[in-house]
Amino acid sequence: MVSPGFAVLLTCILQIHSSVMAASGDTNKARPGGVQEALESNLDEERYKAACPEYQHYAVFPHRPWSEGPLALPYQRPSLHCRTFNSPLVEKVVEDVTSRMKDKDLARLFENAFPNTLDTTVRWHVDGSQKKPKAKHHSWGASDGAWEGSQSFIVTGDINAEWLRDSTNQLAQYQALASKDKKIENLILGAINTQAEYVIESPYCNAFQPPPPSQLQPTSNGQHDTVHPVYEQTQVFECKYELDSLAHFLALGNQFYASTKSTAYLTKRWYLALDALLGALREQSKPTFNETTGKVERNEYTFQRVTNVGTETLSLGGVGNPLNGGTGLVRSAFRPSDDATILGFFIPANAMMSVELKRTAAIVKTVGKDKLAEVLWKRAETIEKGVWEHGVVTHKKYGDVFAFEVDGYGSQILMDDANLPSLLALPLLGFVEVSDKTYQNTRKMILEKAGNPYYLTGKGFQAIGGPHIGLQHAWPMSRLVQAMTSNDDTEISDSLEAVLKTSKLGLVHESIHVDRVADYTRSWFAWANSVFAQTVLDVAARKPHLIFGKGSEPYRIE
């Protein structure tokens, strides 16, 4: 007996096959390019979606048609009705860029990567016109005004949870479209509103469960953590305090304003989230020892995990190594890789926070919040000064460089990690210009094995990695950041080519074994695909000849 679920699946497969053949007019011909055919008008979309495969399984296998380049890369976009968000303007950008690209394999990777977040990770979105379900008394979201307006739950990919950092970066390449596409504008506005609810609820946490109104089920991360402040596991997926997560919350709104000039996200809930953020900054700026009595002061945030992996928990009862006072810097218990910091003043996150606070100050000033703007600006300047005074050290080979982590006592960690924010990405964050001498010294250091223990090289790939995956897996993301922070044509081209050759499944992976490129982690990692798309758009604007051919005009989303 055939089950009802199988019957639906079989029906949908037959309908897809029928429409594809009807569109092509020839059962022996493959689809041209990666064009998605229109499905039959009488298709039951809900039944179709119910039969859509999980993308984490779909992405593991290559799908036709292949690209026309020597790598013959697969077309990895899900079927039109299986996509989680659709935008004609996004499709136009894909067509505008790929039609001009001389490397057809690179074009296919962009075609898959640029829309990947919209295609696969918008797990829930409402535009604000729907009536909010009534929340239970004392439940998450029962507060006045919670979860009102547009909301968007953006998962990281193969994990059904939203990271503040990942979701901000996943949406970054669409920010320029928000002023031209109301659907995208509403999606990003919803993402800001959703992140605001997360920060209000648990400003020390990094990854969150589906919003209550979505009626999606929470999932467990399978860990045994003891965390203060305590949190509700139905609300929080993981509670690693990472300073950059809070900076990314600000960045999402700042980017939205830069594109649209809209202040629609500056709601009462957003201001509550900002208050929670500033409270966390104040608490995490305090030293380990009282500067008057010398006694240990209990930190508001502690984290301990039952684990045999040292980077997954904090030492000294969940506090981490001691930090000095008077630095102006803000502690970060974990890095953007979700690995524990060794020395808690993580410089890339402090640099990013100083930039985003200044940008936020300028925006709230436009709506008459002068006092708040002054508070934000002063905090930003304090942090920025701390980075330059305590985060810059003199290396005997490279000269003055930015340290990765410091403690305010004179200890420093000299390295870089692939995850963003990183030292390599400081110009992309807006903290320094690419030409800055200290940055250039740092860049030289971290892109050499002699200067960065996590600069990994092998016969198949070379790039910055990190302790999160291990000593043999480098991250394509870092190679893409290398391209975006370079003005050298050869370095940019080599970086794009290196990432392209490791993306045999038509998507950018989290990490690649430097000697065996077929050995990778995560077939579907939306953040990495977004960074690839951002890199192509950056090159299209700055160095169009490298991807479009000699004499080509720049391409910008305007």
C-alpha positions in Angstrom: 0.0 0.0 0.0 1.4 3.4 -1.0 1.5 5.9 1.9 -0.2 9.3 1.5 3.1 11.1 2.0 4.8 9.1 -0.8 1.8 9.7 -3.1 2.2 13.5 -2.6 5.9 13.2 -3.3 5.4 11.1 -6.4 2.7 13.5 -7.7 5.0 16.5 -7.2 7.9 14.8 -8.9 5.7 13.9 -11.9 4.4 17.5 -12.0 7.9 18.9 -11.9 9.0 16.5 -14.6 6.0 17.3 -16.8 6.5 21.1 -16.5 10.2 20.9 -17.2 9.6 18.8 -20.3 6.8 21.1 -21.4 9.0 24.1 -21.0 11.9 22.6 -22.9 9.8 21.0 -25.6 12.3 18.1 -25.8 12.8 15.4 -23.3 16.4 14.9 -24.5 17.5 18.4 -23.9 18.8 19.8 -20.5 17.5 23.1 -19.2 19.4 26.1 -20.5 21.7 27.6 -17.9 20.2 27.6 -14.5 16.8 29.0 -15.5 14.0 27.9 -13.3 10.9 26.9 -15.3 7.5 28.0 -14.3 5.4 25.3 -12.7 1.9 24.4 -13.7 -0.6 27.0 -12.6 -2.9 24.4 -11.0 -0.1 23.1 -8.7 -1.1 22.8 -5.1 1.8 24.8 -3.5 1.2 23.6 0.0 1.3 20.0 -1.0 4.3 20.7 -3.1 6.2 22.3 -0.2 5.3 19.4 2.0 7.2 17.2 -0.4 10.3 19.5 -0.7 13.5 17.7 0.4 15.5 19.1 3.3 18.1 21.3 1.8 20.9 20.0 4.0 20.3 16.6 2.3 19.7 18.2 -1.2 22.9 20.2 -1.0 25.1 17.0 -0.6 24.3 15.8 -4.1 25.1 17.6 -7.4 22.1 18.6 -9.6 21.8 19.3 -13.3 22.3 21.3 -15.4 26.1 21.6 -15.2 27.9 24.8 -15.8 29.6 25.1 -19.2 33.1 25.6 -17.7 35.8 22.9 -17.2 34.6 22.2 -13.6 31.0 21.5 -14.7 29.5 22.8 -11.5 26.0 21.7 -10.5 22.9 23.9 -10.2 22.2 23.8 -6.5 19.2 26.1 -6.1 16.1 24.4 -4.9 13.0 24.2 -7.0 11.1 27.5 -7.2 8.3 26.5 -4.9 10.8 25.0 -2.4 12.5 28.3 -1.9 11.9 30.1 1.3 11.8 33.6 -0.2 11.6 34.9 -3.7 12.5 38.3 -5.2 12.5 39.2 -8.9 15.1 41.8 -8.2 17.5 39.2 -6.8 17.0 37.1 -10.0 17.8 40.2 -12.0 21.1 40.7 -10.2 22.0 37.1 -10.8 21.2 37.5 -14.5 23.0 40.9 -14.8 26.2 39.6 -13.1 26.4 36.0 -14.5 25.7 37.1 -18.1 28.8 39.2 -18.1 31.1 36.8 -16.4 33.7 35.2 -18.6 34.3 32.2 -16.3 31.2 30.1 -16.5 32.1 28.0 -13.4 32.5 31.2 -11.4 29.2 32.4 -12.8 27.5 29.2 -11.7 28.9 29.5 -8.2 27.6 33.1 -7.9 24.3 32.0 -9.3 24.0 29.4 -6.5 25.6 31.5 -3.8 24.0 35.0 -4.1 20.4 33.9 -3.5 21.3 31.0 -1.1 20.1 32.8 2.1 16.8 33.7 0.5 16.4 30.3 -1.2 17.1 28.2 1.9 17.3 30.0 5.3 14.2 32.2 5.7 12.5 29.7 8.0 9.7 32.2 9.0 8.7 35.7 7.9 5.6 37.8 8.5 5.2 41.3 7.0 3.4 42.8 10.0 -0.1 42.6 8.6 -0.9 39.4 10.4 -2.5 39.3 13.8 0.0 38.2 16.5 -1.1 34.9 18.3 -2.0 35.6 21.9 1.0 34.7 24.1 0.6 32.7 27.3 1.0 34.5 30.6 4.6 34.9 31.6 5.7 33.2 28.3 8.4 34.6 26.0 6.8 37.3 24.0 4.1 38.1 26.5 5.6 41.6 27.1 3.7 44.6 25.6 4.8 45.2 22.0 6.8 42.0 21.7 6.9 40.3 18.3 4.8 43.1 16.7 5.4 44.2 13.2 7.5 42.5 10.6 9.5 39.5 11.8 12.1 37.3 10.1 13.7 34.1 11.5 16.9 33.5 9.5 18.7 30.2 10.2 22.4 29.7 9.7 21.9 26.8 7.3 22.1 23.2 8.4 21.3 24.1 12.1 17.8 25.2 12.9 18.8 28.2 14.9 19.6 31.9 14.3 23.0 33.3 15.1 22.9 37.1 15.4 26.3 37.3 13.6 25.5 34.8 10.9 22.1 36.2 10.0 23.4 39.8 9.7 26.2 38.7 7.4 23.8 36.4 5.4 21.6 39.4 4.6 24.4 41.9 3.9 24.4 41.4 0.1 20.7 42.2 -0.1 20.9 45.5 1.9 21.6 47.5 -1.3 18.3 46.1 -2.8 16.1 47.1 0.1 15.5 50.6 -1.2 14.2 49.1 -4.5 12.3 46.0 -3.4 9.6 46.4 -0.7 9.7 42.7 0.0 13.4 42.7 0.8 13.0 45.9 2.8 10.3 44.2 4.9 12.4 41.0 5.2 15.4 42.9 6.6 13.1 45.1 8.8 11.7 41.9 10.2 15.2 40.5 10.8 16.1 43.6 12.8 12.9 43.3 14.9 13.5 39.7 15.6 17.1 40.3 16.6 15.8 43.0 18.9 13.6 40.6 20.7 16.5 38.2 21.1 18.8 40.8 22.6 16.1 42.0 25.0 15.5 38.5 26.2 19.2 37.3 26.5 21.8 39.9 25.5 24.6 37.5 26.5 23.5 34.7 24.1 24.6 34.1 20.5 22.1 31.7 19.0 18.4 31.6 19.3 15.4 29.3 18.9 12.4 30.1 16.6 10.2 33.0 17.7 7.1 31.9 19.6 4.6 33.3 17.0 6.3 31.1 14.3 5.0 28.0 16.1 8.2 26.2 14.9 9.6 23.7 17.4 12.8 24.5 19.2 15.7 22.1 19.0 18.4 21.1 21.5 22.1 21.6 20.9 22.8 18.5 22.9 25.2 20.2 25.3 25.2 20.4 29.1 25.9 24.0 30.0 25.8 26.0 33.2 25.4 29.6 32.4 24.8 32.8 34.3 22.5 34.7 33.6 20.3 31.7 33.3 18.2 31.4 30.1 15.2 29.4 28.9 16.2 26.6 26.5 13.0 27.0 24.5 14.2 30.5 23.7 18.0 30.2 23.4 19.8 27.6 21.3 23.2 28.5 22.7 24.4 31.1 25.2 28.0 31.9 24.4 28.7 35.6 25.1 30.4 37.0 22.0 30.9 40.7 21.8 30.6 40.7 18.1 27.1 39.3 18.2 25.9 42.5 19.8 27.9 44.5 17.3 26.2 42.6 14.5 22.8 43.5 15.9 23.8 47.2 15.5 25.3 46.5 12.1 22.1 45.0 10.7 20.2 48.2 11.5 23.0 50.5 10.4 23.3 48.8 7.0 19.5 49.0 6.6 19.5 52.7 7.3 22.5 53.3 5.0 20.5 51.7 2.1 17.0 52.9 2.8 17.4 56.0 5.1 14.4 54.4 6.9 14.2 54.7 10.7 11.2 52.4 10.8 13.2 49.9 12.9 13.8 52.4 15.7 10.8 51.1 17.8 10.4 50.9 21.5 11.5 47.3 21.4 14.7 48.3 19.5 15.5 50.9 22.1 15.0 48.3 24.8 17.4 46.0 23.0 19.9 48.9 22.8 19.6 49.4 26.6 20.3 45.7 27.1 23.3 45.9 24.8 24.7 49.0 26.7 24.1 47.2 30.0 26.2 44.2 28.8 29.0 46.6 27.6 29.1 48.3 31.0 29.2 44.9 32.9 31.8 43.4 30.6 34.1 46.5 30.8 34.8 45.8 34.5 38.2 44.3 35.5 38.6 40.9 37.2 39.9 42.5 40.4 38.5 45.5 42.1 40.8 48.4 41.4 40.5 49.8 44.9 40.5 46.7 47.1 42.2 44.2 44.8 39.6 41.6 45.6 38.0 39.4 42.9 34.8 40.8 41.6 32.2 38.3 40.3 31.5 38.7 36.6 27.9 38.9 35.6 28.5 36.3 32.9 29.9 32.8 33.5 29.9 29.7 31.2 30.8 26.1 31.9 30.2 23.2 29.5 30.7 19.5 30.2 33.2 18.8 27.5 36.7 17.4 26.7 37.3 20.2 24.2 39.2 23.1 25.8 37.9 25.7 23.4 34.3 24.9 24.3 34.3 26.2 27.9 35.8 28.9 30.1 38.5 28.3 32.7 38.5 29.4 36.3 34.9 28.5 37.1 33.5 29.8 33.9 35.0 33.3 34.1 38.2 32.9 32.0 41.6 34.5 32.5 42.0 37.7 34.5 41.6 41.1 32.7 43.0 44.4 33.8 41.1 47.6 34.4 41.4 51.0 32.8 41.8 49.7 29.3 38.5 51.0 27.8 38.1 47.5 26.2 35.1 45.2 26.5 35.4 41.6 27.4 34.3 38.8 25.0 34.1 35.4 26.5 34.0 33.7 23.1 35.2 34.4 19.6 33.0 34.6 16.5 34.1 31.0 15.8 32.2 30.1 19.0 35.6 29.1 20.5 36.5 30.5 23.9 38.9 33.4 24.0 42.2 32.9 25.8 42.6 36.6 26.7 39.2 38.1 27.0 39.8 41.5 25.2 39.2 40.2 21.7 40.4 43.0 19.5 38.4 42.5 16.2 35.1 42.6 18.1 36.1 45.7 20.1 37.1 47.4 16.8 33.8 46.4 15.2 31.8 47.6 18.2 33.4 51.0 18.2 32.5 51.5 14.6 28.9 50.3 14.9 28.3 52.4 18.0 29.4 55.5 16.1 27.2 54.7 13.2 24.3 54.1 15.5 24.9 57.4 17.3 24.7 59.2 14.0 21.4 57.6 13.1 19.6 58.2 16.5 20.8 61.8 16.3 18.8 62.2 13.1 15.6 61.4 15.1 16.4 63.9 17.9 18.0 61.4 20.4 21.0 63.7 21.1 21.7 62.5 24.6 21.6 58.9 23.6 23.9 59.7 20.6 26.4 61.3 22.9 26.4 58.2 25.2 27.0 55.9 22.2 29.7 58.1 20.8 31.6 58.4 24.1 31.5 54.6 24.5 32.7 54.1 21.0 35.6 56.5 21.5 36.6 54.8 24.7 36.7 51.4 23.0 38.5 52.8 20.0 41.2 54.4 22.2 41.6 51.1 24.0 42.2 49.2 20.8 44.9 51.5 19.7 46.5 51.8 23.2 46.3 48.1 24.3 45.6 46.2 21.1 48.6 47.4 19.1 51.9 45.7 19.9 55.4 45.8 18.4 56.5 42.6 16.7 60.3 42.1 16.2 59.7 41.1 12.6 56.6 42.9 11.4 56.7 46.1 13.4 53.5 47.5 15.0 50.6 45.1 14.5 47.2 44.5 15.9 47.0 41.7 18.5 44.2 39.2 18.3 43.6 39.2 22.0 45.1 41.0 25.0 44.4 41.1 28.7 45.5 44.7 29.7 48.4 43.3 31.7 50.7 43.1 28.7 50.0 39.6 27.5 48.9 39.2 23.9 47.8 36.5 21.4 49.3 37.0 17.9 47.2 35.1 15.3 44.1 35.5 13.3 41.0 33.3 12.8 38.9 32.9 9.7 35.6 33.9 11.2 34.4 37.5 11.1 35.2 39.9 12.6 38.8 39.2 12.2 42.0 41.2 12.0 42.2 40.6 8.3 38.7 42.1 7.9 39.4 45.4 9.9 39.1 47.6 6.7 35.8 45.9 5.8 34.5 46.6 9.3 35.3 50.3 8.7 37.9 50.5 11.5 40.9 51.3 9.3 41.8 52.0 5.7 43.4 49.2 3.8 46.5 51.5 3.4 46.9 51.9 7.2 50.5 51.0 8.1 49.6 49.0 11.2 47.0 47.1 9.3 49.4 46.3 6.4 52.0 45.0 8.9 49.3 42.9 10.5 48.0 41.6 7.2 51.5 40.5 6.2 51.9 38.7 9.6 48.6 36.8 9.5 49.0 35.7 5.9 52.2 33.9 6.6 52.8 30.7 8.4 55.7 32.2 10.3 53.4 34.9 11.7 50.1 33.2 12.2 49.9 29.6 13.5 46.4 29.2 11.9 47.6 30.2 8.4 47.2 26.7 6.9 48.9 25.5 3.7 48.7 22.3 1.7 48.9 21.0 -1.8 45.2 21.7 -2.4 44.4 24.9 -0.6 45.8 27.6 1.7 44.0 30.1 3.8 43.4 31.1 7.4 41.7 28.5 9.6 41.3 28.3 13.3 40.9 26.0 16.3 37.2 25.4 15.7 37.7 22.7 13.0 41.4 21.9 13.5 44.9 22.3 12.1 44.3 20.9 8.6 41.1 22.6 7.6 41.3 26.2 6.3 38.2 28.4 5.7 37.3 29.7 2.2 35.7 32.7 3.9 39.2 34.0 4.9 40.4 33.7 1.4 37.5 35.7 0.2 38.2 38.4 2.8 41.8 38.4 1.6 40.5 39.2 -1.9 38.3 42.0 -0.6 41.1 43.6 1.3 43.6 43.5 -1.6 44.2 45.9 -4.5 46.5 43.4 -6.3 44.9 41.8 -9.3 46.9 38.5 -9.0 46.1 38.1 -5.3 42.4 38.7 -6.0 42.2 36.4 -9.0 44.2 33.6 -7.2 41.9 33.9 -4.2 38.7 33.5 -6.3 40.2 30.6 -8.2 41.3 28.9 -5.0 37.8 29.1 -3.6 36.2 28.1 -6.9 38.2 24.9 -7.2 37.2 23.8 -3.7 33.5 24.3 -4.4 32.9 21.2 -6.5 29.3 20.9 -5.2 28.5 24.3 -6.4 28.4 25.9 -2.9 31.1 27.3 -0.7 31.9 25.2 2.3 32.8 26.1 5.9 36.3 24.6 5.8 38.5 22.6 3.4 41.2 20.1 4.2 44.3 21.8 2.8 45.7 18.6 1.2 42.4 16.9 0.2 39.9 19.4 -1.1 37.2 16.7 -1.2 37.3 16.6 2.6 35.2 19.5 3.7 32.8 20.5 6.5 29.3 21.6 5.9 27.9 21.3 2.4 25.4 24.0 3.2 26.8 27.0 5.1 24.8 30.1 4.1 27.2 32.6 5.6 30.1 31.4 3.5 28.0 31.6 0.4 27.0 35.2 1.2 30.7 36.2 1.7 31.4 34.7 -1.7 28.6 36.7 -3.3 29.8 39.9 -1.6 33.3 39.2 -2.9 32.1 38.9 -6.5 30.1 42.1 -6.2 33.1 43.8 -4.7 35.4 42.7 -7.5 32.6 43.7 -10.1 32.7 47.2 -8.7 36.5 47.6 -8.0 38.1 45.3 -10.6 35.5 44.5 -13.2 38.1 43.3 -15.7 39.1 40.4 -13.5 35.7 38.7 -13.9 34.0 40.5 -16.9 37.0 40.8 -19.2 39.3 43.6 -20.3 37.8 47.0 -20.7 34.6 46.1 -18.8 32.5 48.7 -17.0 32.1 48.3 -13.2 28.9 46.8 -11.9 27.2 48.2 -8.8 23.8 47.6 -7.3 22.5 51.1 -7.3 
